[in-house]
Amino acid sequence: MSFDLVLLIVAGFLGGMLNAVAGGGTFITFPALVFTGVPPIAANASSTVAALPGYLASAIGFRRDLARLDRAVVVRLTWLTLLGGATGSVLLLVSSSKAFSLLVPFLLLIATLVFVFAAQVRAFASRFRGGVAAFGAGTMIPVAIYGGYFNGGLGIILLALFSLWGMTDLHEMNGLKTWLSFALSLISAAIFAAGGQIVWVECLVMSVGTILGGFLGAPAARLIPMPALRGLIAVVGFGMTAAFFWRLINGA
C-alpha cells in the first residue's frame, strides 16, 4: 500500500473521529488530499463527500438524542440545510480555482478561530437567545451555504447557532449537528459528482477511515483529555492555515 493511501485512511479516521466528538475534521482531511496532489476545489469537494459516511455513522450514534427533538422541526431544518448546502456547493463549482485558492487560507483561519473560541462563541450566542427566530431560515440557510462552499468548522458554527436558538441539551445539539451535516454532505456529494469535482479513488479510500472514526470517535476521545484534544486540533488548524498562506505567498 502506498504512502498516499495510508495517509488518506489515517486522515479519514482522525477526521471522522474529530467530527464525531468536537468538529474540526476538515483541518485533517482537506490538507491531506491537497498534499497527495489533488487540486484545492476537488480536494474540498472530495473531503466533504468523504465525510458523508462518518456523519451518518455519528448520526446513528446520536439517534436517541435526535429522536427527542420535534420531528417537524428536524424535517424543516433538513430542507433548509439542503437548500443552503446546494447553493454553497454550486457556488464552489462556479468559482475559479485561483479564486478558491486565494480564499482557502482565510477560510481555514476563520474556521480555526471559531473552533478555538467555540465555548466563547456558544456563550455569546446563548446570551442572545430569542434575539432571532428559533430554527429560522434566515440563520439556517446562510450557515448551510457556508457549509456547502467550505465545510471547515461547520460543526462548531452549527452548535453556536443552536445556542442562539435557545437549545441547551448538548447531546441533542450534537445529534442535530451530525444529522444536518450528513444531509448537507449528501446534497453536496450529488452536486460535486455532477460537476466532476470528486476524485473517487482518494475519496473512497478516505471514506473507509471516516467510517471507522465516526463509530470509534466517542470511545477513543474518552481516552484523551478534552483540553489536549482541542489543543491538538488547534495546532493542526493553525499549522494548516500557515501552510496555505505560505503556498499563497509563494504562488505554489
ZIMO-V842258 format. One record per residue. N is the residue number from 1. PSI is psi in whole degrees, -180 to 180 (NA if undefined). D_LAST is the distance of its C-alpha to the last C-alpha in Angstrom with 1 decimal. Layout:
n=N psi=PSI d_last=D_LAST
n=N psi=PSI d_last=D_LAST
//
This chain:
n=1 psi=133 d_last=27.9
n=2 psi=162 d_last=24.3
n=3 psi=-40 d_last=22.1
n=4 psi=-42 d_last=19.9
n=5 psi=-42 d_last=23.1
n=6 psi=-43 d_last=24.4
n=7 psi=-43 d_last=21.3
n=8 psi=-39 d_last=21.6
n=9 psi=-47 d_last=25.3
n=10 psi=-43 d_last=25.1
n=11 psi=-39 d_last=22.4
n=12 psi=-43 d_last=24.7
n=13 psi=-49 d_last=27.7
n=14 psi=-40 d_last=26.4
n=15 psi=-43 d_last=25.0
n=16 psi=-40 d_last=28.4
n=17 psi=-46 d_last=30.3
n=18 psi=-40 d_last=28.5
n=19 psi=-34 d_last=29.0
n=20 psi=-35 d_last=32.6
n=21 psi=-27 d_last=33.4
n=22 psi=-14 d_last=31.2
n=23 psi=171 d_last=28.3
n=24 psi=7 d_last=24.6
n=25 psi=-30 d_last=23.9
n=26 psi=-28 d_last=20.8
n=27 psi=-22 d_last=19.2
n=28 psi=-49 d_last=19.7
n=29 psi=-42 d_last=19.4
n=30 psi=-52 d_last=16.4
n=31 psi=-34 d_last=13.9
n=32 psi=-41 d_last=15.9
n=33 psi=-42 d_last=15.4
n=34 psi=-40 d_last=11.6
n=35 psi=-34 d_last=11.9
n=36 psi=3 d_last=14.2
n=37 psi=6 d_last=11.9
n=38 psi=131 d_last=13.2
n=39 psi=151 d_last=11.4
n=40 psi=-47 d_last=11.5
n=41 psi=-45 d_last=14.8
n=42 psi=-35 d_last=16.4
n=43 psi=-42 d_last=15.5
n=44 psi=-46 d_last=17.2
n=45 psi=-45 d_last=20.1
n=46 psi=-35 d_last=20.6
n=47 psi=-41 d_last=20.5
n=48 psi=-44 d_last=23.2
n=49 psi=-39 d_last=25.3
n=50 psi=-29 d_last=25.1
n=51 psi=-14 d_last=26.5
n=52 psi=-55 d_last=29.4
n=53 psi=-31 d_last=31.8
n=54 psi=-41 d_last=31.2
n=55 psi=-42 d_last=32.1
n=56 psi=-44 d_last=35.2
n=57 psi=-41 d_last=36.2
n=58 psi=-40 d_last=36.0
n=59 psi=-38 d_last=37.9
n=60 psi=-39 d_last=40.6
n=61 psi=-29 d_last=40.8
n=62 psi=16 d_last=41.4
n=63 psi=-36 d_last=43.8
n=64 psi=-39 d_last=46.8
n=65 psi=-40 d_last=45.2
n=66 psi=-35 d_last=43.9
n=67 psi=-20 d_last=47.4
n=68 psi=-14 d_last=48.9
n=69 psi=156 d_last=47.1
n=70 psi=121 d_last=48.8
n=71 psi=-40 d_last=48.0
n=72 psi=-38 d_last=48.1
n=73 psi=-43 d_last=45.5
n=74 psi=-43 d_last=43.2
n=75 psi=-44 d_last=43.6
n=76 psi=-46 d_last=43.0
n=77 psi=-34 d_last=39.8
n=78 psi=-44 d_last=38.6
n=79 psi=-41 d_last=39.1
n=80 psi=-39 d_last=37.4
n=81 psi=-42 d_last=34.4
n=82 psi=-41 d_last=34.2
n=83 psi=-50 d_last=34.4
n=84 psi=-41 d_last=31.7
n=85 psi=-40 d_last=29.4
n=86 psi=-41 d_last=29.9
n=87 psi=-47 d_last=29.1
n=88 psi=-39 d_last=25.8
n=89 psi=-40 d_last=24.8
n=90 psi=-40 d_last=25.6
n=91 psi=-38 d_last=23.6
n=92 psi=-42 d_last=20.5
n=93 psi=-32 d_last=21.3
n=94 psi=-6 d_last=21.8
n=95 psi=144 d_last=18.6
n=96 psi=153 d_last=16.0
n=97 psi=-37 d_last=12.7
n=98 psi=-43 d_last=11.1
n=99 psi=-42 d_last=13.8
n=100 psi=-40 d_last=13.6
n=101 psi=-34 d_last=9.9
n=102 psi=-35 d_last=11.2
n=103 psi=-28 d_last=14.2
n=104 psi=-51 d_last=13.0
n=105 psi=-38 d_last=12.8
n=106 psi=-39 d_last=16.2
n=107 psi=-42 d_last=17.7
n=108 psi=-41 d_last=17.0
n=109 psi=-46 d_last=18.5
n=110 psi=-46 d_last=21.5
n=111 psi=-40 d_last=22.1
n=112 psi=-43 d_last=22.1
n=113 psi=-41 d_last=24.4
n=114 psi=-40 d_last=26.7
n=115 psi=-48 d_last=26.9
n=116 psi=-40 d_last=27.7
n=117 psi=31 d_last=30.3
n=118 psi=-45 d_last=31.5
n=119 psi=-43 d_last=35.1
n=120 psi=-38 d_last=35.2
n=121 psi=-45 d_last=33.7
n=122 psi=-39 d_last=36.4
n=123 psi=-42 d_last=39.1
n=124 psi=-45 d_last=38.2
n=125 psi=-39 d_last=38.3
n=126 psi=-24 d_last=41.6
n=127 psi=-18 d_last=43.2
n=128 psi=27 d_last=42.9
n=129 psi=133 d_last=44.5
n=130 psi=-10 d_last=46.4
n=131 psi=-22 d_last=44.4
n=132 psi=163 d_last=42.8
n=133 psi=122 d_last=44.2
n=134 psi=135 d_last=43.9
n=135 psi=29 d_last=42.0
n=136 psi=155 d_last=41.4
n=137 psi=-30 d_last=39.2
n=138 psi=-23 d_last=38.1
n=139 psi=-33 d_last=36.2
n=140 psi=-45 d_last=35.4
n=141 psi=-45 d_last=33.8
n=142 psi=-40 d_last=31.2
n=143 psi=-41 d_last=30.2
n=144 psi=-35 d_last=30.1
n=145 psi=-45 d_last=27.9
n=146 psi=-45 d_last=25.3
n=147 psi=-35 d_last=25.7
n=148 psi=-30 d_last=25.3
n=149 psi=-45 d_last=22.1
n=150 psi=116 d_last=20.5
n=151 psi=-9 d_last=22.7
n=152 psi=127 d_last=21.5
n=153 psi=8 d_last=24.5
n=154 psi=-43 d_last=26.8
n=155 psi=-42 d_last=29.6
n=156 psi=-41 d_last=29.9
n=157 psi=-40 d_last=30.0
n=158 psi=-43 d_last=32.7
n=159 psi=-39 d_last=34.7
n=160 psi=-40 d_last=34.7
n=161 psi=-42 d_last=35.8
n=162 psi=-38 d_last=38.6
n=163 psi=-40 d_last=39.7
n=164 psi=-34 d_last=39.8
n=165 psi=-14 d_last=42.0
n=166 psi=5 d_last=44.4
n=167 psi=144 d_last=43.7
n=168 psi=-22 d_last=44.5
n=169 psi=110 d_last=44.7
n=170 psi=-33 d_last=41.4
n=171 psi=-44 d_last=42.1
n=172 psi=-39 d_last=42.8
n=173 psi=-41 d_last=39.7
n=174 psi=-38 d_last=37.6
n=175 psi=-46 d_last=39.4
n=176 psi=-39 d_last=38.7
n=177 psi=-48 d_last=35.0
n=178 psi=-36 d_last=34.5
n=179 psi=-46 d_last=36.5
n=180 psi=-34 d_last=34.7
n=181 psi=-39 d_last=31.3
n=182 psi=-46 d_last=32.6
n=183 psi=-43 d_last=33.9
n=184 psi=-44 d_last=30.7
n=185 psi=-32 d_last=28.7
n=186 psi=-49 d_last=31.4
n=187 psi=-36 d_last=31.2
n=188 psi=-40 d_last=27.4
n=189 psi=-44 d_last=27.6
n=190 psi=-43 d_last=29.9
n=191 psi=-43 d_last=27.9
n=192 psi=-37 d_last=24.6
n=193 psi=-43 d_last=26.5
n=194 psi=-32 d_last=28.1
n=195 psi=1 d_last=24.8
n=196 psi=31 d_last=23.5
n=197 psi=11 d_last=20.5
n=198 psi=128 d_last=21.7
n=199 psi=101 d_last=20.7
n=200 psi=-40 d_last=24.2
n=201 psi=-51 d_last=24.3
n=202 psi=-39 d_last=21.6
n=203 psi=-45 d_last=23.2
n=204 psi=-38 d_last=26.7
n=205 psi=-45 d_last=25.9
n=206 psi=-34 d_last=24.4
n=207 psi=-34 d_last=27.5
n=208 psi=-43 d_last=29.8
n=209 psi=-39 d_last=28.4
n=210 psi=-34 d_last=28.5
n=211 psi=-48 d_last=32.2
n=212 psi=-43 d_last=33.1
n=213 psi=-38 d_last=31.4
n=214 psi=-41 d_last=33.1
n=215 psi=-39 d_last=36.5
n=216 psi=-1 d_last=36.2
n=217 psi=-52 d_last=34.2
n=218 psi=-50 d_last=37.2
n=219 psi=-40 d_last=39.2
n=220 psi=-38 d_last=36.3
n=221 psi=-29 d_last=35.5
n=222 psi=-20 d_last=39.1
n=223 psi=-13 d_last=38.6
n=224 psi=125 d_last=35.9
n=225 psi=135 d_last=36.9
n=226 psi=-42 d_last=35.2
n=227 psi=-38 d_last=34.1
n=228 psi=-40 d_last=32.3
n=229 psi=-46 d_last=30.7
n=230 psi=-37 d_last=29.6
n=231 psi=-41 d_last=28.3
n=232 psi=-45 d_last=26.3
n=233 psi=-40 d_last=24.7
n=234 psi=-44 d_last=24.0
n=235 psi=-45 d_last=22.4
n=236 psi=-45 d_last=20.1
n=237 psi=-49 d_last=19.4
n=238 psi=-35 d_last=18.6
n=239 psi=-45 d_last=16.6
n=240 psi=-36 d_last=14.4
n=241 psi=-47 d_last=14.3
n=242 psi=-41 d_last=13.3
n=243 psi=-41 d_last=10.5
n=244 psi=-31 d_last=9.0
n=245 psi=-37 d_last=9.9
n=246 psi=-43 d_last=8.1
n=247 psi=-41 d_last=4.7
n=248 psi=-47 d_last=6.3
n=249 psi=-38 d_last=7.8
n=250 psi=4 d_last=5.5
n=251 psi=28 d_last=3.8
n=252 psi=NA d_last=0.0
//
